[in-house]
């Protein structure tokens, strides 16, 4: 499996919409959507920092590692 992105979970916990997060972190709606669905191949630390600041969370709340079975 590898890296799992739990951005949708954190957004739901904070009751924040995709549009609102996109505006707060100054990233296009489509790029935030790609991150949210886990289709992104990479993420910049500056983007991760902005997401954590906007959602008041830690990187580990958003990213999770699962071993392949």
PDB file of N, CA, C, O and CB in Angstrom:
ATOM      1  N   UNK A   1       0.815  -1.202   0.000  1.00  0.00           N
ATOM      2  CA  UNK A   1       0.000   0.000   0.000  1.00  0.00           C
ATOM      3  C   UNK A   1       0.853   1.258   0.000  1.00  0.00           C
ATOM      4  O   UNK A   1       0.640   2.138  -0.834  1.00  0.00           O
ATOM      5  CB  UNK A   1      -0.924   0.003   1.195  1.00  0.00           C
ATOM      6  N   UNK A   2       1.815   1.366   0.914  1.00  0.00           N
ATOM      7  CA  UNK A   2       2.670   2.538   0.953  1.00  0.00           C
ATOM      8  C   UNK A   2       2.096   3.662   1.790  1.00  0.00           C
ATOM      9  O   UNK A   2       1.609   3.444   2.899  1.00  0.00           O
ATOM     10  CB  UNK A   2       2.919   3.026  -0.429  1.00  0.00           C
ATOM     11  N   UNK A   3       2.160   4.865   1.247  1.00  0.00           N
ATOM     12  CA  UNK A   3       1.700   6.058   1.958  1.00  0.00           C
ATOM     13  C   UNK A   3       0.210   6.278   1.708  1.00  0.00           C
ATOM     14  O   UNK A   3      -0.250   6.296   0.566  1.00  0.00           O
ATOM     15  CB  UNK A   3       2.510   7.302   1.521  1.00  0.00           C
ATOM     16  N   UNK A   4      -0.527   6.442   2.796  1.00  0.00           N
ATOM     17  CA  UNK A   4      -1.961   6.707   2.732  1.00  0.00           C
ATOM     18  C   UNK A   4      -2.186   8.169   3.119  1.00  0.00           C
ATOM     19  O   UNK A   4      -1.640   8.640   4.118  1.00  0.00           O
ATOM     20  CB  UNK A   4      -2.770   5.734   3.674  1.00  0.00           C
ATOM     21  N   UNK A   5      -2.984   8.883   2.334  1.00  0.00           N
ATOM     22  CA  UNK A   5      -3.285  10.292   2.607  1.00  0.00           C
ATOM     23  C   UNK A   5      -4.655  10.378   3.270  1.00  0.00           C
ATOM     24  O   UNK A   5      -5.665   9.982   2.689  1.00  0.00           O
ATOM     25  CB  UNK A   5      -3.245  11.149   1.294  1.00  0.00           C
ATOM     26  N   UNK A   6      -4.675  10.901   4.497  1.00  0.00           N
ATOM     27  CA  UNK A   6      -5.911  11.040   5.266  1.00  0.00           C
ATOM     28  C   UNK A   6      -6.400  12.489   5.306  1.00  0.00           C
ATOM     29  O   UNK A   6      -6.995  12.924   6.291  1.00  0.00           O
ATOM     30  CB  UNK A   6      -5.702  10.527   6.685  1.00  0.00           C
ATOM     31  N   UNK A   7      -6.148  13.219   4.241  1.00  0.00           N
ATOM     32  CA  UNK A   7      -6.545  14.629   4.199  1.00  0.00           C
ATOM     33  C   UNK A   7      -8.059  14.776   4.308  1.00  0.00           C
ATOM     34  O   UNK A   7      -8.547  15.680   4.986  1.00  0.00           O
ATOM     35  CB  UNK A   7      -6.045  15.287   2.906  1.00  0.00           C
ATOM     36  N   UNK A   8      -8.803  13.895   3.647  1.00  0.00           N
ATOM     37  CA  UNK A   8     -10.268  13.976   3.710  1.00  0.00           C
ATOM     38  C   UNK A   8     -10.785  13.772   5.129  1.00  0.00           C
ATOM     39  O   UNK A   8     -11.772  14.393   5.525  1.00  0.00           O
ATOM     40  CB  UNK A   8     -10.894  12.940   2.780  1.00  0.00           C
ATOM     41  N   UNK A   9     -10.124  12.904   5.896  1.00  0.00           N
ATOM     42  CA  UNK A   9     -10.525  12.652   7.290  1.00  0.00           C
ATOM     43  C   UNK A   9     -10.311  13.908   8.132  1.00  0.00           C
ATOM     44  O   UNK A   9     -11.187  14.301   8.902  1.00  0.00           O
ATOM     45  CB  UNK A   9      -9.726  11.459   7.890  1.00  0.00           C
ATOM     46  N   UNK A  10      -9.140  14.536   7.981  1.00  0.00           N
ATOM     47  CA  UNK A  10      -8.842  15.742   8.758  1.00  0.00           C
ATOM     48  C   UNK A  10      -9.756  16.896   8.361  1.00  0.00           C
ATOM     49  O   UNK A  10     -10.175  17.680   9.214  1.00  0.00           O
ATOM     50  CB  UNK A  10      -7.378  16.148   8.569  1.00  0.00           C
ATOM     51  N   UNK A  11     -10.065  17.002   7.075  1.00  0.00           N
ATOM     52  CA  UNK A  11     -10.971  18.054   6.625  1.00  0.00           C
ATOM     53  C   UNK A  11     -12.363  17.851   7.229  1.00  0.00           C
ATOM     54  O   UNK A  11     -13.013  18.817   7.628  1.00  0.00           O
ATOM     55  CB  UNK A  11     -11.051  18.077   5.081  1.00  0.00           C
ATOM     56  N   UNK A  12     -12.814  16.616   7.295  1.00  0.00           N
ATOM     57  CA  UNK A  12     -14.123  16.315   7.882  1.00  0.00           C
ATOM     58  C   UNK A  12     -14.128  16.629   9.375  1.00  0.00           C
ATOM     59  O   UNK A  12     -15.100  17.178   9.894  1.00  0.00           O
ATOM     60  CB  UNK A  12     -14.495  14.838   7.648  1.00  0.00           C
ATOM     61  N   UNK A  13     -13.038  16.278  10.067  1.00  0.00           N
ATOM     62  CA  UNK A  13     -12.946  16.563  11.505  1.00  0.00           C
ATOM     63  C   UNK A  13     -12.989  18.062  11.774  1.00  0.00           C
ATOM     64  O   UNK A  13     -13.557  18.499  12.775  1.00  0.00           O
ATOM     65  CB  UNK A  13     -11.658  15.965  12.088  1.00  0.00           C
ATOM     66  N   UNK A  14     -12.398  18.842  10.895  1.00  0.00           N
ATOM     67  CA  UNK A  14     -12.358  20.299  11.062  1.00  0.00           C
ATOM     68  C   UNK A  14     -13.536  20.992  10.376  1.00  0.00           C
ATOM     69  O   UNK A  14     -13.658  22.216  10.416  1.00  0.00           O
ATOM     70  CB  UNK A  14     -11.049  20.852  10.511  1.00  0.00           C
ATOM     71  N   UNK A  15     -14.394  20.196   9.751  1.00  0.00           N
ATOM     72  CA  UNK A  15     -15.552  20.729   9.022  1.00  0.00           C
ATOM     73  C   UNK A  15     -15.135  21.799   8.003  1.00  0.00           C
ATOM     74  O   UNK A  15     -15.719  22.881   7.932  1.00  0.00           O
ATOM     75  CB  UNK A  15     -16.572  21.318  10.011  1.00  0.00           C
ATOM     76  N   UNK A  16     -14.109  21.457   7.219  1.00  0.00           N
ATOM     77  CA  UNK A  16     -13.582  22.390   6.231  1.00  0.00           C
ATOM     78  C   UNK A  16     -13.809  21.827   4.829  1.00  0.00           C
ATOM     79  O   UNK A  16     -13.525  20.659   4.564  1.00  0.00           O
ATOM     80  CB  UNK A  16     -12.074  22.663   6.477  1.00  0.00           C
ATOM     81  N   UNK A  17     -14.313  22.654   3.957  1.00  0.00           N
ATOM     82  CA  UNK A  17     -14.575  22.229   2.587  1.00  0.00           C
ATOM     83  C   UNK A  17     -13.293  22.293   1.755  1.00  0.00           C
ATOM     84  O   UNK A  17     -12.301  22.904   2.151  1.00  0.00           O
ATOM     85  CB  UNK A  17     -15.673  23.103   1.951  1.00  0.00           C
ATOM     86  N   UNK A  18     -13.347  21.650   0.604  1.00  0.00           N
ATOM     87  CA  UNK A  18     -12.230  21.661  -0.330  1.00  0.00           C
ATOM     88  C   UNK A  18     -11.928  23.090  -0.774  1.00  0.00           C
ATOM     89  O   UNK A  18     -10.767  23.489  -0.859  1.00  0.00           O
ATOM     90  CB  UNK A  18     -12.534  20.769  -1.548  1.00  0.00           C
ATOM     91  N   UNK A  19     -12.981  23.856  -1.055  1.00  0.00           N
ATOM     92  CA  UNK A  19     -12.805  25.248  -1.483  1.00  0.00           C
ATOM     93  C   UNK A  19     -12.136  26.083  -0.400  1.00  0.00           C
ATOM     94  O   UNK A  19     -11.227  26.865  -0.680  1.00  0.00           O
ATOM     95  CB  UNK A  19     -14.155  25.865  -1.854  1.00  0.00           C
ATOM     96  N   UNK A  20     -12.589  25.913   0.837  1.00  0.00           N
ATOM     97  CA  UNK A  20     -12.035  26.691   1.946  1.00  0.00           C
ATOM     98  C   UNK A  20     -10.562  26.371   2.163  1.00  0.00           C
ATOM     99  O   UNK A  20      -9.746  27.274   2.345  1.00  0.00           O
ATOM    100  CB  UNK A  20     -12.822  26.424   3.229  1.00  0.00           C
ATOM    101  N   UNK A  21     -10.221  25.078   2.144  1.00  0.00           N
ATOM    102  CA  UNK A  21      -8.819  24.692   2.323  1.00  0.00           C
ATOM    103  C   UNK A  21      -7.980  25.216   1.177  1.00  0.00           C
ATOM    104  O   UNK A  21      -6.877  25.719   1.392  1.00  0.00           O
ATOM    105  CB  UNK A  21      -8.681  23.165   2.428  1.00  0.00           C
ATOM    106  N   UNK A  22      -8.487  25.105  -0.030  1.00  0.00           N
ATOM    107  CA  UNK A  22      -7.773  25.590  -1.212  1.00  0.00           C
ATOM    108  C   UNK A  22      -7.426  27.069  -1.075  1.00  0.00           C
ATOM    109  O   UNK A  22      -6.307  27.479  -1.383  1.00  0.00           O
ATOM    110  CB  UNK A  22      -8.612  25.362  -2.474  1.00  0.00           C
ATOM    111  N   UNK A  23      -8.384  27.867  -0.614  1.00  0.00           N
ATOM    112  CA  UNK A  23      -8.141  29.297  -0.430  1.00  0.00           C
ATOM    113  C   UNK A  23      -7.136  29.565   0.679  1.00  0.00           C
ATOM    114  O   UNK A  23      -6.270  30.429   0.540  1.00  0.00           O
ATOM    115  CB  UNK A  23      -9.442  30.015  -0.127  1.00  0.00           C
ATOM    116  N   UNK A  24      -7.248  28.823   1.790  1.00  0.00           N
ATOM    117  CA  UNK A  24      -6.366  29.055   2.937  1.00  0.00           C
ATOM    118  C   UNK A  24      -4.911  28.722   2.636  1.00  0.00           C
ATOM    119  O   UNK A  24      -4.005  29.388   3.138  1.00  0.00           O
ATOM    120  CB  UNK A  24      -6.833  28.240   4.119  1.00  0.00           C
ATOM    121  N   UNK A  25      -4.678  27.691   1.816  1.00  0.00           N
ATOM    122  CA  UNK A  25      -3.293  27.278   1.555  1.00  0.00           C
ATOM    123  C   UNK A  25      -2.780  27.788   0.213  1.00  0.00           C
ATOM    124  O   UNK A  25      -1.647  27.503  -0.175  1.00  0.00           O
ATOM    125  CB  UNK A  25      -3.185  25.762   1.598  1.00  0.00           C
ATOM    126  N   UNK A  26      -3.624  28.547  -0.498  1.00  0.00           N
ATOM    127  CA  UNK A  26      -3.245  29.147  -1.781  1.00  0.00           C
ATOM    128  C   UNK A  26      -2.773  28.089  -2.780  1.00  0.00           C
ATOM    129  O   UNK A  26      -1.699  28.199  -3.371  1.00  0.00           O
ATOM    130  CB  UNK A  26      -2.144  30.190  -1.570  1.00  0.00           C
ATOM    131  N   UNK A  27      -3.603  27.069  -2.950  1.00  0.00           N
ATOM    132  CA  UNK A  27      -3.338  25.997  -3.902  1.00  0.00           C
ATOM    133  C   UNK A  27      -4.608  25.816  -4.729  1.00  0.00           C
ATOM    134  O   UNK A  27      -5.712  25.994  -4.216  1.00  0.00           O
ATOM    135  CB  UNK A  27      -2.917  24.654  -3.175  1.00  0.00           C
ATOM    136  N   UNK A  28      -4.460  25.470  -5.989  1.00  0.00           N
ATOM    137  CA  UNK A  28      -5.646  25.328  -6.833  1.00  0.00           C
ATOM    138  C   UNK A  28      -6.548  24.210  -6.312  1.00  0.00           C
ATOM    139  O   UNK A  28      -6.093  23.265  -5.667  1.00  0.00           O
ATOM    140  CB  UNK A  28      -5.238  25.047  -8.292  1.00  0.00           C
ATOM    141  N   UNK A  29      -7.813  24.346  -6.605  1.00  0.00           N
ATOM    142  CA  UNK A  29      -8.807  23.362  -6.191  1.00  0.00           C
ATOM    143  C   UNK A  29      -8.457  21.976  -6.738  1.00  0.00           C
ATOM    144  O   UNK A  29      -8.588  20.974  -6.035  1.00  0.00           O
ATOM    145  CB  UNK A  29     -10.209  23.784  -6.664  1.00  0.00           C
ATOM    146  N   UNK A  30      -8.015  21.927  -7.983  1.00  0.00           N
ATOM    147  CA  UNK A  30      -7.682  20.631  -8.584  1.00  0.00           C
ATOM    148  C   UNK A  30      -6.484  19.980  -7.898  1.00  0.00           C
ATOM    149  O   UNK A  30      -6.466  18.762  -7.721  1.00  0.00           O
ATOM    150  CB  UNK A  30      -7.394  20.798 -10.076  1.00  0.00           C
ATOM    151  N   UNK A  31      -5.491  20.767  -7.512  1.00  0.00           N
ATOM    152  CA  UNK A  31      -4.332  20.203  -6.824  1.00  0.00           C
ATOM    153  C   UNK A  31      -4.688  19.708  -5.422  1.00  0.00           C
ATOM    154  O   UNK A  31      -4.177  18.678  -4.983  1.00  0.00           O
ATOM    155  CB  UNK A  31      -3.218  21.242  -6.740  1.00  0.00           C
ATOM    156  N   UNK A  32      -5.544  20.421  -4.728  1.00  0.00           N
ATOM    157  CA  UNK A  32      -5.987  19.974  -3.405  1.00  0.00           C
ATOM    158  C   UNK A  32      -6.798  18.687  -3.550  1.00  0.00           C
ATOM    159  O   UNK A  32      -6.689  17.779  -2.726  1.00  0.00           O
ATOM    160  CB  UNK A  32      -6.830  21.079  -2.695  1.00  0.00           C
ATOM    161  N   UNK A  33      -7.602  18.619  -4.594  1.00  0.00           N
ATOM    162  CA  UNK A  33      -8.394  17.423  -4.852  1.00  0.00           C
ATOM    163  C   UNK A  33      -7.501  16.216  -5.130  1.00  0.00           C
ATOM    164  O   UNK A  33      -7.781  15.113  -4.660  1.00  0.00           O
ATOM    165  CB  UNK A  33      -9.340  17.659  -6.028  1.00  0.00           C
ATOM    166  N   UNK A  34      -6.442  16.420  -5.884  1.00  0.00           N
ATOM    167  CA  UNK A  34      -5.478  15.347  -6.172  1.00  0.00           C
ATOM    168  C   UNK A  34      -4.839  14.856  -4.879  1.00  0.00           C
ATOM    169  O   UNK A  34      -4.666  13.653  -4.685  1.00  0.00           O
ATOM    170  CB  UNK A  34      -4.386  15.837  -7.158  1.00  0.00           C
ATOM    171  N   UNK A  35      -4.491  15.784  -3.998  1.00  0.00           N
ATOM    172  CA  UNK A  35      -3.929  15.395  -2.696  1.00  0.00           C
ATOM    173  C   UNK A  35      -4.957  14.632  -1.868  1.00  0.00           C
ATOM    174  O   UNK A  35      -4.649  13.603  -1.267  1.00  0.00           O
ATOM    175  CB  UNK A  35      -3.444  16.638  -1.921  1.00  0.00           C
ATOM    176  N   UNK A  36      -6.168  15.145  -1.845  1.00  0.00           N
ATOM    177  CA  UNK A  36      -7.231  14.560  -1.026  1.00  0.00           C
ATOM    178  C   UNK A  36      -7.551  13.130  -1.437  1.00  0.00           C
ATOM    179  O   UNK A  36      -7.804  12.279  -0.584  1.00  0.00           O
ATOM    180  CB  UNK A  36      -8.485  15.408  -1.116  1.00  0.00           C
ATOM    181  N   UNK A  37      -7.541  12.864  -2.726  1.00  0.00           N
ATOM    182  CA  UNK A  37      -7.879  11.526  -3.213  1.00  0.00           C
ATOM    183  C   UNK A  37      -6.695  10.559  -3.165  1.00  0.00           C
ATOM    184  O   UNK A  37      -6.840   9.375  -3.470  1.00  0.00           O
ATOM    185  CB  UNK A  37      -8.400  11.616  -4.627  1.00  0.00           C
ATOM    186  N   UNK A  38      -5.530  11.069  -2.783  1.00  0.00           N
ATOM    187  CA  UNK A  38      -4.360  10.202  -2.677  1.00  0.00           C
ATOM    188  C   UNK A  38      -3.688   9.898  -4.003  1.00  0.00           C
ATOM    189  O   UNK A  38      -2.884   8.971  -4.090  1.00  0.00           O
ATOM    190  CB  UNK A  38      -4.747   8.929  -2.032  1.00  0.00           C
ATOM    191  N   UNK A  39      -4.006  10.665  -5.037  1.00  0.00           N
ATOM    192  CA  UNK A  39      -3.436  10.431  -6.357  1.00  0.00           C
ATOM    193  C   UNK A  39      -2.125  11.176  -6.594  1.00  0.00           C
ATOM    194  O   UNK A  39      -1.482  11.000  -7.629  1.00  0.00           O
ATOM    195  CB  UNK A  39      -4.426  10.827  -7.405  1.00  0.00           C
ATOM    196  N   UNK A  40      -1.732  12.008  -5.631  1.00  0.00           N
ATOM    197  CA  UNK A  40      -0.503  12.788  -5.769  1.00  0.00           C
ATOM    198  C   UNK A  40       0.714  11.881  -5.640  1.00  0.00           C
ATOM    199  O   UNK A  40       0.712  10.950  -4.835  1.00  0.00           O
ATOM    200  CB  UNK A  40      -0.449  13.913  -4.714  1.00  0.00           C
ATOM    201  N   UNK A  41       1.734  12.143  -6.413  1.00  0.00           N
ATOM    202  CA  UNK A  41       2.977  11.384  -6.354  1.00  0.00           C
ATOM    203  C   UNK A  41       3.969  12.003  -5.379  1.00  0.00           C
ATOM    204  O   UNK A  41       4.897  11.335  -4.922  1.00  0.00           O
ATOM    205  CB  UNK A  41       3.601  11.291  -7.736  1.00  0.00           C
ATOM    206  N   UNK A  42       3.774  13.277  -5.061  1.00  0.00           N
ATOM    207  CA  UNK A  42       4.687  13.991  -4.165  1.00  0.00           C
ATOM    208  C   UNK A  42       3.947  15.170  -3.543  1.00  0.00           C
ATOM    209  O   UNK A  42       2.905  15.606  -4.033  1.00  0.00           O
ATOM    210  CB  UNK A  42       5.962  14.476  -4.926  1.00  0.00           C
ATOM    211  N   UNK A  43       4.518  15.675  -2.446  1.00  0.00           N
ATOM    212  CA  UNK A  43       3.982  16.879  -1.815  1.00  0.00           C
ATOM    213  C   UNK A  43       5.166  17.692  -1.298  1.00  0.00           C
ATOM    214  O   UNK A  43       6.098  17.142  -0.712  1.00  0.00           O
ATOM    215  CB  UNK A  43       2.974  16.525  -0.650  1.00  0.00           C
ATOM    216  N   UNK A  44       5.122  18.975  -1.515  1.00  0.00           N
ATOM    217  CA  UNK A  44       6.187  19.854  -1.021  1.00  0.00           C
ATOM    218  C   UNK A  44       6.003  20.064   0.477  1.00  0.00           C
ATOM    219  O   UNK A  44       4.881  20.097   0.982  1.00  0.00           O
ATOM    220  CB  UNK A  44       6.184  21.222  -1.775  1.00  0.00           C
ATOM    221  N   UNK A  45       7.122  20.205   1.174  1.00  0.00           N
ATOM    222  CA  UNK A  45       7.048  20.465   2.609  1.00  0.00           C
ATOM    223  C   UNK A  45       6.320  21.769   2.886  1.00  0.00           C
ATOM    224  O   UNK A  45       5.625  21.879   3.897  1.00  0.00           O
ATOM    225  CB  UNK A  45       8.448  20.504   3.221  1.00  0.00           C
ATOM    226  N   UNK A  46       6.459  22.750   2.022  1.00  0.00           N
ATOM    227  CA  UNK A  46       5.765  24.031   2.231  1.00  0.00           C
ATOM    228  C   UNK A  46       4.248  23.845   2.117  1.00  0.00           C
ATOM    229  O   UNK A  46       3.489  24.487   2.842  1.00  0.00           O
ATOM    230  CB  UNK A  46       6.254  25.089   1.205  1.00  0.00           C
ATOM    231  N   UNK A  47       3.811  22.975   1.216  1.00  0.00           N
ATOM    232  CA  UNK A  47       2.382  22.674   1.091  1.00  0.00           C
ATOM    233  C   UNK A  47       1.889  21.907   2.299  1.00  0.00           C
ATOM    234  O   UNK A  47       0.820  22.200   2.835  1.00  0.00           O
ATOM    235  CB  UNK A  47       2.105  21.874  -0.185  1.00  0.00           C
ATOM    236  N   UNK A  48       2.668  20.922   2.732  1.00  0.00           N
ATOM    237  CA  UNK A  48       2.307  20.143   3.915  1.00  0.00           C
ATOM    238  C   UNK A  48       2.231  21.045   5.141  1.00  0.00           C
ATOM    239  O   UNK A  48       1.332  20.899   5.970  1.00  0.00           O
ATOM    240  CB  UNK A  48       3.321  19.007   4.149  1.00  0.00           C
ATOM    241  N   UNK A  49       3.161  21.965   5.255  1.00  0.00           N
ATOM    242  CA  UNK A  49       3.158  22.917   6.375  1.00  0.00           C
ATOM    243  C   UNK A  49       1.905  23.792   6.336  1.00  0.00           C
ATOM    244  O   UNK A  49       1.274  24.023   7.368  1.00  0.00           O
ATOM    245  CB  UNK A  49       4.427  23.801   6.338  1.00  0.00           C
ATOM    246  N   UNK A  50       1.549  24.275   5.155  1.00  0.00           N
ATOM    247  CA  UNK A  50       0.356  25.122   5.017  1.00  0.00           C
ATOM    248  C   UNK A  50      -0.915  24.353   5.360  1.00  0.00           C
ATOM    249  O   UNK A  50      -1.823  24.897   5.990  1.00  0.00           O
ATOM    250  CB  UNK A  50       0.259  25.679   3.590  1.00  0.00           C
ATOM    251  N   UNK A  51      -0.981  23.093   4.948  1.00  0.00           N
ATOM    252  CA  UNK A  51      -2.145  22.259   5.268  1.00  0.00           C
ATOM    253  C   UNK A  51      -2.236  22.043   6.769  1.00  0.00           C
ATOM    254  O   UNK A  51      -3.311  22.172   7.354  1.00  0.00           O
ATOM    255  CB  UNK A  51      -2.067  20.901   4.537  1.00  0.00           C
ATOM    256  N   UNK A  52      -1.110  21.716   7.394  1.00  0.00           N
ATOM    257  CA  UNK A  52      -1.104  21.492   8.844  1.00  0.00           C
ATOM    258  C   UNK A  52      -1.512  22.752   9.602  1.00  0.00           C
ATOM    259  O   UNK A  52      -2.228  22.675  10.600  1.00  0.00           O
ATOM    260  CB  UNK A  52       0.283  21.032   9.306  1.00  0.00           C
ATOM    261  N   UNK A  53      -1.060  23.900   9.131  1.00  0.00           N
ATOM    262  CA  UNK A  53      -1.420  25.161   9.775  1.00  0.00           C
ATOM    263  C   UNK A  53      -2.913  25.436   9.617  1.00  0.00           C
ATOM    264  O   UNK A  53      -3.577  25.833  10.574  1.00  0.00           O
ATOM    265  CB  UNK A  53      -0.597  26.322   9.186  1.00  0.00           C
ATOM    266  N   UNK A  54      -3.439  25.227   8.418  1.00  0.00           N
ATOM    267  CA  UNK A  54      -4.856  25.496   8.148  1.00  0.00           C
ATOM    268  C   UNK A  54      -5.774  24.537   8.913  1.00  0.00           C
ATOM    269  O   UNK A  54      -6.853  24.928   9.359  1.00  0.00           O
ATOM    270  CB  UNK A  54      -5.134  25.391   6.646  1.00  0.00           C
ATOM    271  N   UNK A  55      -5.341  23.283   9.062  1.00  0.00           N
ATOM    272  CA  UNK A  55      -6.177  22.281   9.726  1.00  0.00           C
ATOM    273  C   UNK A  55      -5.806  22.084  11.199  1.00  0.00           C
ATOM    274  O   UNK A  55      -6.421  21.282  11.901  1.00  0.00           O
ATOM    275  CB  UNK A  55      -6.069  20.956   8.994  1.00  0.00           C
ATOM    276  N   UNK A  56      -4.794  22.828  11.656  1.00  0.00           N
ATOM    277  CA  UNK A  56      -4.332  22.725  13.043  1.00  0.00           C
ATOM    278  C   UNK A  56      -4.058  21.261  13.409  1.00  0.00           C
ATOM    279  O   UNK A  56      -4.654  20.708  14.334  1.00  0.00           O
ATOM    280  CB  UNK A  56      -5.379  23.336  14.010  1.00  0.00           C
ATOM    281  N   UNK A  57      -3.136  20.655  12.652  1.00  0.00           N
ATOM    282  CA  UNK A  57      -2.806  19.246  12.873  1.00  0.00           C
ATOM    283  C   UNK A  57      -1.321  19.005  12.626  1.00  0.00           C
ATOM    284  O   UNK A  57      -0.580  19.932  12.296  1.00  0.00           O
ATOM    285  CB  UNK A  57      -3.655  18.337  11.960  1.00  0.00           C
ATOM    286  N   UNK A  58      -0.900  17.777  12.784  1.00  0.00           N
ATOM    287  CA  UNK A  58       0.481  17.364  12.550  1.00  0.00           C
ATOM    288  C   UNK A  58       0.555  16.603  11.223  1.00  0.00           C
ATOM    289  O   UNK A  58      -0.455  16.063  10.772  1.00  0.00           O
ATOM    290  CB  UNK A  58       1.010  16.483  13.729  1.00  0.00           C
ATOM    291  N   UNK A  59       1.738  16.550  10.589  1.00  0.00           N
ATOM    292  CA  UNK A  59       1.875  15.793   9.338  1.00  0.00           C
ATOM    293  C   UNK A  59       1.426  14.337   9.474  1.00  0.00           C
ATOM    294  O   UNK A  59       0.876  13.766   8.532  1.00  0.00           O
ATOM    295  CB  UNK A  59       3.317  15.833   8.868  1.00  0.00           C
ATOM    296  N   UNK A  60       1.656  13.745  10.627  1.00  0.00           N
ATOM    297  CA  UNK A  60       1.241  12.365  10.858  1.00  0.00           C
ATOM    298  C   UNK A  60      -0.262  12.179  10.903  1.00  0.00           C
ATOM    299  O   UNK A  60      -0.754  11.058  10.773  1.00  0.00           O
ATOM    300  CB  UNK A  60       1.829  11.873  12.128  1.00  0.00           C
ATOM    301  N   UNK A  61      -1.000  13.268  11.088  1.00  0.00           N
ATOM    302  CA  UNK A  61      -2.456  13.190  11.044  1.00  0.00           C
ATOM    303  C   UNK A  61      -2.951  13.074   9.599  1.00  0.00           C
ATOM    304  O   UNK A  61      -4.058  12.600   9.345  1.00  0.00           O
ATOM    305  CB  UNK A  61      -3.079  14.422  11.723  1.00  0.00           C
ATOM    306  N   UNK A  62      -2.120  13.510   8.671  1.00  0.00           N
ATOM    307  CA  UNK A  62      -2.498  13.533   7.260  1.00  0.00           C
ATOM    308  C   UNK A  62      -1.891  12.361   6.495  1.00  0.00           C
ATOM    309  O   UNK A  62      -2.545  11.759   5.644  1.00  0.00           O
ATOM    310  CB  UNK A  62      -2.067  14.846   6.622  1.00  0.00           C
ATOM    311  N   UNK A  63      -0.638  12.045   6.804  1.00  0.00           N
ATOM    312  CA  UNK A  63       0.075  10.984   6.094  1.00  0.00           C
ATOM    313  C   UNK A  63       0.273   9.775   6.994  1.00  0.00           C
ATOM    314  O   UNK A  63       0.595   9.911   8.174  1.00  0.00           O
ATOM    315  CB  UNK A  63       1.429  11.490   5.585  1.00  0.00           C
ATOM    316  N   UNK A  64       0.076   8.596   6.425  1.00  0.00           N
ATOM    317  CA  UNK A  64       0.194   7.347   7.180  1.00  0.00           C
ATOM    318  C   UNK A  64       0.915   6.329   6.307  1.00  0.00           C
ATOM    319  O   UNK A  64       0.714   6.295   5.093  1.00  0.00           O
ATOM    320  CB  UNK A  64      -1.212   6.810   7.626  1.00  0.00           C
ATOM    321  N   UNK A  65       1.745   5.510   6.915  1.00  0.00           N
ATOM    322  CA  UNK A  65       2.450   4.467   6.191  1.00  0.00           C
ATOM    323  C   UNK A  65       1.865   3.108   6.515  1.00  0.00           C
ATOM    324  O   UNK A  65       1.715   2.752   7.684  1.00  0.00           O
ATOM    325  CB  UNK A  65       3.936   4.496   6.518  1.00  0.00           C
ATOM    326  N   UNK A  66       1.535   2.347   5.480  1.00  0.00           N
ATOM    327  CA  UNK A  66       1.060   0.978   5.666  1.00  0.00           C
ATOM    328  C   UNK A  66       1.925   0.053   4.829  1.00  0.00           C
ATOM    329  O   UNK A  66       2.184   0.314   3.655  1.00  0.00           O
ATOM    330  CB  UNK A  66      -0.446   0.838   5.277  1.00  0.00           C
ATOM    331  N   UNK A  67       2.363  -1.021   5.446  1.00  0.00           N
ATOM    332  CA  UNK A  67       3.215  -1.971   4.728  1.00  0.00           C
ATOM    333  C   UNK A  67       2.385  -2.800   3.742  1.00  0.00           C
ATOM    334  O   UNK A  67       1.194  -3.035   3.950  1.00  0.00           O
ATOM    335  CB  UNK A  67       3.948  -2.899   5.723  1.00  0.00           C
ATOM    336  N   UNK A  68       3.038  -3.231   2.679  1.00  0.00           N
ATOM    337  CA  UNK A  68       2.394  -4.126   1.726  1.00  0.00           C
ATOM    338  C   UNK A  68       2.263  -5.496   2.349  1.00  0.00           C
ATOM    339  O   UNK A  68       3.154  -5.947   3.069  1.00  0.00           O
ATOM    340  CB  UNK A  68       3.185  -4.200   0.401  1.00  0.00           C
ATOM    341  N   UNK A  69       1.155  -6.158   2.074  1.00  0.00           N
ATOM    342  CA  UNK A  69       0.935  -7.488   2.657  1.00  0.00           C
ATOM    343  C   UNK A  69       1.211  -8.573   1.656  1.00  0.00           C
ATOM    344  O   UNK A  69       1.077  -9.755   1.974  1.00  0.00           O
ATOM    345  CB  UNK A  69      -0.484  -7.621   3.176  1.00  0.00           C
TER     346      UNK A  69
END
